[in-house]
Amino acid sequence: MKNTGNTELIKQLKDLVLKGNAHATLDHAIKDIPVDIRGIVPDKLPYSIWQIMEHIRICQWDILDFSRNPDYKEMNWPADYWPKETAPENDTVWNNSIHQIKKDREAFIALLEKEDVDLYTPFAWGDGQNLLREALLVADHNSYHTGEIVVIRRLLGHWK
């Protein structure tokens, strides 16, 4: 199916994935996080900022892979989706994770921008999922966990 008639919908989906609209963006939520709080798991919460960020990276990659790969292999839930380490090993690991999130986000946007994009037809390898659903899932999932990062930063006294 050609992109005809979907131009505005695709623009709105891209904005939903890339921009915060009524919410903080992931880029804003992780900006200038002090090294010493990246691995803190606040009292009565299950994850650190690092674990949430890595979870976002892993899930976004999985959704991207599922959306473009007829040979997609399902990962094990929850073991493959949450890192065990509460903190990144070093700044390089932290920065690589951020870079990969952005790179995969751009790759997902590229799927939406393809001239012959079909938002509505279910993938042959899924059980009813289509690209529209996956775009909404990326936006919804990332927004949810971005909010968690903001809450942790507030609890730890590092949010403006």
C-alpha positions in Angstrom: 0.0 0.0 0.0 1.3 3.4 -1.0 1.7 6.2 1.6 -1.1 8.1 -0.1 -3.4 9.7 2.5 -1.2 8.8 5.4 1.1 11.8 5.3 -0.5 13.5 8.4 -0.8 10.3 10.3 2.8 9.4 9.7 3.8 13.0 10.8 1.8 12.6 14.0 3.3 9.1 14.6 6.9 10.5 14.1 6.1 13.4 16.5 4.7 10.9 19.1 7.9 8.8 18.9 10.3 11.7 18.8 8.8 14.5 20.8 7.5 14.7 24.3 4.3 16.6 23.4 2.8 16.8 26.9 5.6 14.8 28.5 9.3 15.0 29.0 11.3 13.4 26.2 13.8 10.7 27.0 16.6 12.9 25.8 15.5 15.6 28.4 14.9 13.0 31.1 18.4 11.5 30.9 20.3 14.8 30.2 23.0 15.6 32.7 22.2 12.7 35.1 25.1 12.6 37.6 27.1 9.4 37.4 26.6 8.7 41.1 22.8 8.3 40.8 22.5 6.2 37.6 22.7 3.0 39.5 20.7 3.9 42.6 17.5 1.8 43.2 15.3 4.0 45.4 13.6 2.5 48.4 10.5 0.6 47.4 11.2 0.9 43.7 12.4 -2.1 41.6 14.8 -0.4 39.2 17.6 2.1 38.8 17.7 4.8 36.1 20.3 2.6 34.3 18.1 -0.5 34.3 15.1 1.5 33.0 17.2 3.1 30.3 18.6 -0.2 29.2 15.1 -1.7 29.3 14.0 1.1 26.9 16.9 0.3 24.6 16.3 -3.4 24.6 12.5 -3.1 24.1 12.8 -0.5 21.4 15.3 -2.7 19.5 13.0 -5.7 19.9 10.0 -3.7 18.5 12.2 -2.5 15.6 13.5 -6.0 14.9 9.9 -7.4 15.0 8.6 -4.6 12.7 11.1 -5.3 9.9 12.3 -8.8 10.2 10.2 -11.7 8.9 12.7 -14.1 10.7 12.2 -12.4 14.0 13.0 -14.5 17.1 11.1 -13.8 20.2 13.1 -13.0 23.3 12.4 -14.4 26.8 10.3 -12.3 29.0 11.3 -10.8 31.4 14.9 -12.1 31.6 16.0 -10.7 28.2 14.4 -7.4 28.7 15.8 -6.2 32.0 19.5 -5.8 32.8 20.6 -7.4 36.1 23.3 -4.7 36.7 21.9 -1.7 38.5 24.6 0.7 37.1 26.5 1.0 33.8 30.1 -0.2 34.0 31.4 3.2 32.9 30.6 6.3 30.9 31.3 4.5 27.6 28.6 1.9 28.3 26.2 4.7 29.4 26.9 6.7 26.2 26.7 3.7 23.9 23.3 2.9 25.3 22.0 6.4 24.6 23.5 6.3 21.1 21.9 3.0 20.4 18.5 4.2 21.6 18.7 7.2 19.2 20.0 5.1 16.3 17.2 2.5 16.7 14.6 5.3 17.1 15.9 6.8 13.8 15.7 3.4 12.1 12.1 3.0 13.3 11.2 6.4 11.9 12.8 5.4 8.6 10.3 2.5 8.5 7.4 5.0 8.9 8.9 7.2 6.2 9.3 4.5 3.5 7.5 5.5 0.3 5.5 2.2 0.2 4.8 2.0 3.9 1.8 0.0 4.9 0.6 1.0 8.4 -2.4 -1.3 8.6 -1.7 -4.8 7.2 -0.7 -7.2 9.9 2.8 -8.6 9.6 2.9 -12.1 8.2 5.1 -13.2 11.1 3.0 -11.8 13.9 -0.4 -12.5 15.3 -2.2 -9.4 14.1 0.4 -6.7 14.8 1.0 -4.0 12.2 3.3 -1.0 11.8 0.8 1.4 13.2 0.4 -0.6 16.4 4.2 -1.0 16.8 4.7 2.8 16.4 2.2 3.5 19.1 3.8 0.8 21.2 7.3 2.4 20.9 5.8 5.8 21.8 3.7 4.5 24.7 6.4 2.3 26.2 9.2 4.9 26.0 6.9 7.6 27.4 5.9 5.4 30.4 9.5 4.5 31.3 10.7 8.1 30.7 8.2 9.1 33.3 9.7 6.6 35.7 13.2 8.1 35.1 11.8 11.6 35.9 10.2 10.2 39.1 13.5 8.6 40.2 15.4 11.8 39.5 12.9 13.8 41.6 13.2 11.3 44.5 16.9 11.6 44.3 16.8 15.4 44.1 18.2 15.7 40.6 15.4 17.1 38.5 14.8 20.7 37.6 
